[in-house]
Amino acid sequence: MSDYIALANQDLPAQPMSGALDGPPLAAPGWPGRALESVAVWVVLLLAWSVASVYLPLGDNPLLPSPLITARALRESLPELWAGSR
């Protein structure tokens, strides 16, 4: 246990170790990649929700509504939501 504490208390070098930054810089994913990834995740989750609501025996559980019921409730409540935001 004391070895771990001694290792944690060691001073870190002021400069990076040689070879740590010698390679080409890594390209960060830009705007199109991030946007496509988020849209893909959203579509997969929506499809999984739709499939689960059709094929799993959920019955009339109001805590797990199908996407169609949720979309209908949102469409019916939008006028009230917009009126309340003025």
N, C-alpha and C positions, 0 to 999 in steps of 0.2 A: 504494500500500500504506500509506503514512503517513497518508493521509486516513482510512482505516478505523481505524487506531490512534488518531488524534486524535478521531474520532467516538466510539470506545469509551471514551475517557478523559474525555469531557465529563461534567460534573456534571449529575445529573438534578434537575429542579425539586422542591422540597419539597412543593408542592401539585399536584394533578392539573391538567392544562390545562383551560381553560374549555371546556365542552361535552362533556367526557369522561364525566361522570356525570349529565348533565342529563335523560336519558330515563327511562322507567319501569324499575324493576328487573326483571331477567329472572327468570322463575320457574324454579327448579331442579326437575327431574323428581323426583317423590316416590316413595314406596314402591310403589304399584301399577304405575307405569310401568316402573320398574326390574325388578320381578319379572316382568312380562309380557314384557319384552324378553329377559330371561335364559331364560325358559321357551321363547320362540319360537326363540332361537338354538340351544338344546339340541335342540329337536324337529327343526329343519332339519338340524343335524349328524347326528342319529340317522337321519333319512330318507336323507340323502346316503350315509351308511355302509351302510345297508341296500341302497340301489339299486346302489351300487358293488360290494357283495359278490355281488349277483345277476347283474349285467350285464357286469362286467369279467372278463376271463379270468384269474382269480387262481390257479386250480387248487387244489391242496391245500397252499397256502402257510400254514404255522403262524404266521408272523409277522403275517398279516392275516386273522384269523378273522372269521367273520360274526357279526352281533349275536346270532343264536340260539345259536351255539357258546359265545360269551362269557357269555351269560345262563345257559346250562346249567352251565358250569364254575363260575360264581359261586354258583349255587344249591347245587351239590354241595360247595363249599368253605365255605359259610357256617357249618355246625356246627363245623368245625375253627377257623374264625376267632373265633367266639363263645366257644369253650372256651378259646382262648388269651388272651382279654382279661380273664379273671377273676383 
